[in-house]
Amino acid sequence: MSKIQQGLQTKLFASANKCAVYEQPLNERMRNLLRLESVFESIRESLSRDQAWDARNALVSMIELCDQLARVDIKGELIKEIDRHSATLNALRLNPEVNQKTLESTMGRLEPLLSLLKSNACQPGARLRQSELVTQFKQRLAIPGATCSFDIPGLHYWLHREPARRDEQLQEWMQDIRIIEDAIQTVLRLTRESSLPRQVVAENGFYQQQLDAGASCQLIRVTMSEEDELYPEISGGKHRFSIRFFRHRDPNARPQIAQDTVWFELNCCTL
């Protein structure tokens, strides 16, 4: 697809490491996917190091992840979302302006994910829930400071084993959750790449836009330079969204509403 093929589009701000991206989901499904993406990022960061506290933090995030999977039918939501993406992309096969090679490559990533998610063998988080050690740890997490070595000596023993042994166990617990991680990454990447950024301006620190009734906007993305010392608060629904910019130089003080003109990049992701 032509928009997807472009990948990282030309940005208003030349240096990516000097930009901050703020996202606002416009439906409950997208909210759940973004929250889970954040938890997966926390797990990856913890697993990239080999200290005992990193292993503990990874385990806490895994428990948080499994709790979310138990509360919401994420697997079902992902199946619906991938089905919707597949139908949208499949309709573009006869469009001569679409790069067919990129389109087929994208479809080729969605179909195996869909098959795995629909399989009866796909039970995300089952390995973690079946662990007695994890169950003990989870029961103590609700009590502040109640996971000391004298509270759960088994956990203390496990955390101080060889890093390779700990990592092997953590990877095993993650094994049946990887399909959810892959599906979320794929869906969010397609959603984010479905829109080209455009440069807009917020007069007196405020911007509002009506949404096209014929296109279901899933996600609002605001990109701005970190040098501006501003951040946006985004709110929206089916028909419109608004952005109010704030200055917050002192974390101990209340943020101040920006009254000046603010330039930023805006994406309304509709795929």
Order of alpha helices (4+ residues) and beta strands (2+ residues): alpha-beta-alpha-alpha-alpha-alpha-alpha-alpha-alpha-alpha-alpha-beta-beta-beta-beta-beta-beta-beta
